[in-house]
Amino acid sequence: MRIKIEDNVKDFIRELPEKDRRVIGEHIDRLSEHPSATGNIKKLHTKKPRWRMHISMKYTLFYYVDADMVWVDKIMTIEQAHKKYGKI
């Protein structure tokens, strides 16, 4: 599967420390193999199927799958995600 990362996600990741960038990159790479079965992933109940992935208990990544493409469209700290969306 191919992966498309939205510009806002790239911008967020660029501002992080090198170690966090590396860990997030490794998690995103794994999405190409099994987008719904890697790491701390939960399917969200939304109009179109979406998933959220906790990374290192620090970040929350949101994505969806369309045909053969994984679209990573949001990332934030876990604290930001809980404030914005409630306990996910």
C-alpha contacts under 8 A as a table, 3 or more apart, distances in Angstrom:
res1	aa1	res2	aa2	distance
1	M	31	L	7.94
1	M	32	S	4.65
1	M	33	E	6.52
1	M	68	D	5.15
1	M	69	M	5.70
1	M	70	V	6.95
2	R	32	S	5.90
2	R	68	D	6.33
2	R	69	M	4.85
2	R	70	V	6.17
3	I	31	L	7.64
3	I	32	S	6.38
3	I	69	M	5.59
3	I	70	V	4.69
3	I	71	W	6.06
3	I	72	V	7.38
4	K	69	M	6.91
4	K	70	V	6.11
4	K	71	W	4.91
4	K	72	V	6.15
5	I	9	V	6.51
5	I	10	K	6.79
5	I	71	W	6.08
5	I	72	V	4.81
5	I	73	D	6.39
6	E	9	V	5.44
6	E	10	K	6.53
6	E	71	W	7.50
6	E	72	V	6.19
6	E	73	D	5.24
6	E	74	K	7.67
7	D	10	K	5.00
7	D	11	D	6.12
8	N	11	D	5.09
8	N	12	F	6.24
8	N	73	D	7.61
8	N	74	K	7.33
9	V	12	F	5.12
9	V	13	I	6.22
9	V	72	V	7.46
9	V	73	D	6.49
9	V	74	K	5.81
9	V	75	I	5.82
10	K	13	I	5.19
10	K	14	R	6.13
11	D	14	R	5.21
11	D	15	E	6.74
12	F	15	E	5.61
12	F	16	L	7.09
12	F	75	I	7.36
12	F	76	M	7.83
13	I	16	L	5.41
13	I	21	R	5.94
14	R	21	R	7.21
16	L	20	D	6.20
16	L	21	R	6.11
17	P	20	D	5.47
17	P	21	R	6.32
18	E	21	R	5.05
18	E	22	R	6.19
19	K	22	R	5.16
19	K	23	V	6.29
20	D	23	V	5.15
20	D	24	I	6.08
21	R	24	I	5.25
21	R	25	G	6.01
22	R	25	G	5.05
22	R	26	E	6.23
23	V	26	E	5.16
23	V	27	H	6.42
23	V	55	I	7.82
23	V	56	S	7.85
24	I	27	H	5.14
24	I	28	I	6.20
24	I	55	I	6.76
25	G	28	I	5.07
25	G	29	D	6.08
26	E	29	D	5.11
26	E	30	R	6.42
27	H	30	R	5.23
27	H	31	L	6.78
27	H	39	G	7.68
27	H	55	I	7.36
28	I	31	L	5.29
28	I	32	S	7.52
29	D	32	S	5.84
29	D	33	E	7.81
30	R	33	E	5.54
30	R	34	H	6.70
30	R	35	P	7.34
30	R	38	T	6.97
31	L	34	H	5.35
31	L	35	P	4.23
31	L	36	S	7.57
31	L	38	T	7.16
31	L	70	V	7.26
32	S	35	P	6.18
32	S	70	V	7.15
34	H	37	A	5.42
34	H	38	T	6.38
35	P	38	T	6.75
35	P	65	V	7.60
35	P	70	V	7.20
36	S	41	I	6.89
36	S	43	K	7.86
36	S	51	W	7.55
37	A	41	I	7.04
38	T	41	I	6.62
39	G	53	M	7.10
39	G	54	H	7.63
39	G	55	I	7.77
40	N	53	M	5.47
40	N	54	H	5.43
40	N	55	I	7.24
41	I	51	W	6.66
41	I	52	R	5.64
41	I	53	M	4.40
41	I	54	H	6.68
42	K	51	W	5.62
42	K	52	R	5.50
42	K	53	M	6.57
43	K	49	P	7.23
43	K	50	R	6.00
43	K	51	W	4.44
43	K	52	R	6.58
44	L	49	P	6.85
44	L	50	R	5.47
44	L	51	W	5.43
44	L	52	R	7.02
45	H	49	P	7.02
45	H	50	R	7.43
46	T	49	P	6.12
46	T	50	R	6.75
49	P	64	Y	6.41
49	P	65	V	7.63
50	R	62	F	7.23
50	R	63	Y	5.83
50	R	64	Y	4.57
50	R	65	V	7.40
51	W	62	F	5.79
51	W	63	Y	5.47
51	W	64	Y	6.07
52	R	60	T	6.56
52	R	61	L	5.52
52	R	62	F	4.45
52	R	63	Y	6.43
53	M	60	T	5.54
53	M	61	L	5.07
53	M	62	F	6.44
54	H	57	M	6.04
54	H	58	K	7.22
54	H	59	Y	5.72
54	H	60	T	4.56
54	H	61	L	6.44
54	H	78	I	7.35
55	I	58	K	6.03
55	I	59	Y	5.12
55	I	60	T	6.13
55	I	61	L	7.46
56	S	59	Y	6.77
57	M	78	I	7.10
58	K	77	T	5.67
58	K	78	I	5.53
58	K	79	E	7.98
59	Y	75	I	6.96
59	Y	76	M	5.62
59	Y	77	T	4.15
59	Y	78	I	4.86
60	T	75	I	5.60
60	T	76	M	5.47
60	T	77	T	5.78
60	T	78	I	5.27
60	T	81	A	6.76
61	L	72	V	7.33
61	L	73	D	7.97
61	L	74	K	5.83
61	L	75	I	4.39
61	L	76	M	6.73
62	F	72	V	6.13
62	F	73	D	6.13
62	F	74	K	5.03
62	F	75	I	6.17
63	Y	70	V	6.87
63	Y	71	W	5.40
63	Y	72	V	4.37
63	Y	73	D	5.67
63	Y	74	K	6.96
64	Y	70	V	5.92
64	Y	71	W	5.38
64	Y	72	V	6.82
65	V	68	D	7.26
65	V	69	M	5.77
65	V	70	V	4.53
65	V	71	W	6.09
66	D	69	M	5.31
66	D	70	V	6.45
66	D	71	W	7.48
76	M	80	Q	6.07
76	M	81	A	6.31
77	T	80	Q	5.14
77	T	81	A	6.30
78	I	81	A	5.03
78	I	82	H	6.19
79	E	82	H	5.19
79	E	83	K	6.27
80	Q	83	K	5.15
80	Q	84	K	6.06
81	A	84	K	5.11
81	A	85	Y	5.71
81	A	86	G	7.14
81	A	87	K	7.97
81	A	88	I	7.90
82	H	85	Y	5.33
82	H	86	G	4.49
82	H	87	K	5.07
82	H	88	I	6.68
83	K	86	G	5.54
83	K	87	K	7.88
85	Y	88	I	6.76
